[in-house]
Amino acid sequence: MATRYYEDVKPGDELPTVKKAPIARRQIVKYAAASGDYNLIHIDEPFAVAAGLGSTIAHGMLSMGISSNYAVDWYGDDVVLKAYKVRFAAMVKPGDELTLKGKVTDKYIKNGEGIVECEVTMENQRGERTLIGKAVGALPTKE
Amino acid sequence: MLDKSLIGSESKLSTFTVEKGHIQKFAAAVGATKPEYLAGFVAPPTFITTLGFVDQDSKDSIMAPLNLDPSRILHGEQEYEYFEPVLAGDELVYKTTITDIFEKAGKAGVMDFVVSETIILNQDGIKVAIGRGTTVQRPG
């Protein structure tokens, strides 16, 4: 990675599309352990089926975690992330193949900082959006 | 229907020690790539979600009086505002407030929504982040 400067981006710029490996049950369990969220709908198949979900579902926060890192990676080494907000639009299940996309939606100077806003989305193999996010990051300026 | 009189209820102040190994484990679980996250020095953006699960099984949890059914809850929305980085060794102090409770009619019945806000300070009393989350309970 490298530094990305405020002057280098403009609204409409697209973040590179990233296709992730299929969501693995092991990954969900790993996230449960790391986050402390042991709700059985994420890790116990019979429980999740009885709950009417069809199968276990990944934590929404796993998607938020993955997508926040996608955004931060694009912003580059010297970003200061100011905010990240998401809506979980659809459930994510083991085996789902998620694709990350993003777009610069706005840029402006605020309190002397170069703020760049991005929309970040995750969609599954059926093209359904599972997460819609908005990242706000401050990038260094060249001046 | 959930008890709307719980709007405005606040948790007690809690503390949370940010451990390097915990950051590393979390960073790996969310597929972080930045070296400062993987090395456990700086918490990745969503690490502070872990504060919300420390007392999840406790009767003292701010959510306990809502009697939500774990098999019916989903995460609807989440937002973080960041003011200062969270670093390994930080002793965070935080408090959660239930800021709204409402219902919406859905296809399968009435869905309950609970909105909460968590303010997080570090050991120097400096605000590091605010989290706002919406929990959804599906119709029973």
Interface residues (C-beta under 8 A of the other chain):
Chain A: M1 K20 Q27 K30 Y31 A33 A34 S35 G36 D37 Y38 N39 L40 I41 F47 A50 A51 G52 H59 G60 M61 L62 M64 G65 I66 S68 N69 V72 D73 V80 L81 K82 A83 Y84 K85 V86 R87 F88 M91
Chain B: H22 K25 F26 A28 A29 V30 G31 A32 T33 K34 Y37 P44 P45 T46 T49 T50 F53 V54 Q56 P70 S71 R72 I73 L74 H75 G76 E77 Q78 E79 Y80 E81 Y82 R138
